[in-house]
């Protein structure tokens, strides 16, 4: 171990690295299992989706390698430019022949051979923005915990949410609000003010949900899925059937039935339903355990970070991945209303995989610069 003042350069967090590696490997297995038949019907081969996912994983691995080997403080210089580019891309999704309309949403940009979803990258770099904001204003918050300086991030968030809701992408909008709340709380913003903002946010969410037909239908389907078994409640009912069939041990890898044109795009947002059906309760428990380990390691990295920027950054990235995972799992289990959020490292999709791996690369670099503290 090499001592550079108070900072100790050491190995990267091996437990985090191996946990992510295992999740990605299991994700590749599940993507192939859930997409092979659909791939045969649509493209005449069984490997269309898994081949693309493998390419996404390889590119994401390069991002992890680059970021874990380069000091995370460099993000302070580059994140404004990256955020600006992402915002420009979010405007481009509305441009005909550039943005892709799928399922009534315009969230993707067509790059001919593949597409990208700018909002996936927005989440990660918004966390970088918040971490930098909190570090710069920590002294102000310490001296005056009732300061209104925290309003700035919410104004910026409001602007970004307008773009997200225009797509529409209510799921990403919601999770960014939660992340903002968590990071400002970690930064020392008065709980009183945060509760007031949460109340305003909850009121806005109520109107956004119940004044838009498809969002209202999703909530009603969550509350009473069997009232419209072949309509709005169909997807969650099929997901429940998948878990019911799985039982304790599952029906066996590759033997699931719900992926055979019952669950829409079973390799995407509802891939965890096939995990429940094919691998059973034990398989589900293993996946949840891996996400819990990832969350624990991420929080430990935050506590041992060499500076406040690293601490806030690690808290934000860990919270983002953990929230995304457990919201997705809650949705497919019928415990939460349907949201368009991918399951990190498991769901098919290049933007989600690449953006999440950017976060992991940053976390690993922070872990390599951690200071000596009492273990948690």
Helices and strands as residue ranges (DSSP letters): E 2-4, E 7-9, H 14-43, H 48-68, G 72-74, H 75-92, E 99-102, E 105-110, E 115-116, H 118-136, H 138-143, H 151-167, H 170-186, H 191-210, H 213-223, G 225-228, H 234-246, H 271-303, H 308-332, H 350-368
